Amino acid sequence: MSKNYSFTSKEEFIKLVQSEILTSSEVLEELQISRQSLNSLVKRGKLTPIKELPRDRMFLREEVEARKEAAKELHAKYRPYDE
């Protein structure tokens, strides 16, 4: 799951951060969950912020996407009649 990154310029690094780092609000939208649900995921260790700021947190896109897939599998397993 872990990727190795190398940069030859500041611009490459900025592009990587813009494409691979999500704010809390972006995670809420991506996972279609409430802020309370996000807080619960963090508290239970299901999502780990890579940086915590006074009013926001940052997450790795790959971890958020993995959580999204896990949620789909759980939904299919425990709520098959919803589909």
N, C-alpha and C positions, 0 to 999 in steps of 0.2 A: 504494500500500500504506500510505502514511503518512496518519495521521488528525490533524486539528486538534481540540483540546479547549479548552473554556472552562468556567469554573466560577463559579457565583454564591454558593456556600457551601462551607464546609469539608466538610460532609456529602456533597456531590456529589463532591468530590475523593476522599474516603474510599471511596465506592461504586465509583468508577472504578478506583482502585487494587485494591480487592478483586476486581473482576471482570476486569481486564485484565492483572494482574501475577501470574505464577506462580513459585513457589519451585522449587528443583531437584526436590524430592520430587513435586510436582505434575506437573512435566514428565515425570519417569520414568513416572508413572502414565498420563498422557495419551498418551505415545508408546509405552508398553509396552516400555521398554528398560532396560538395566542402567545403573548409575552410571558404569561404565567406558565404555559407549557414549555417554553424555551427555558425558563428558569428551573423548572422541574428536571428537564433533560440534563442541564448542567449540574444541578445538585446531585442527581443520581449517577453522574459520570458517563452518560450516554453521548454527550457532546462536550468537548473541552475547548474553551476559548484559548487562542494563542496569545491574546493580549487583552487585558481588562483596563478600560479607561474609566474616568469618573462617571460618565453617563452612557457608555457603550462598551461592547465587547466585539472582538474580531475572531473569526473562525476560518479554518481552512475549507475551501470549497469541496475538496475530495472527502473530507469527513462528513460534511453536510449531505453530500450526495449519497454516501454510504448509509447514513441514517435514513434518508428518504427511501432507499431501496429496502432497508430493513423494515420500515414502517409499512411499505406495500406488502411485503411478505406476511407480516403479522396481521394486517387487515384481511388479507385473503384467507389466512388460517382461521382467525377468530370471528370474522364477519363475512362469510362467503355469500350470504343471502343479500348483501348490500349491492352486489354487482349485477 
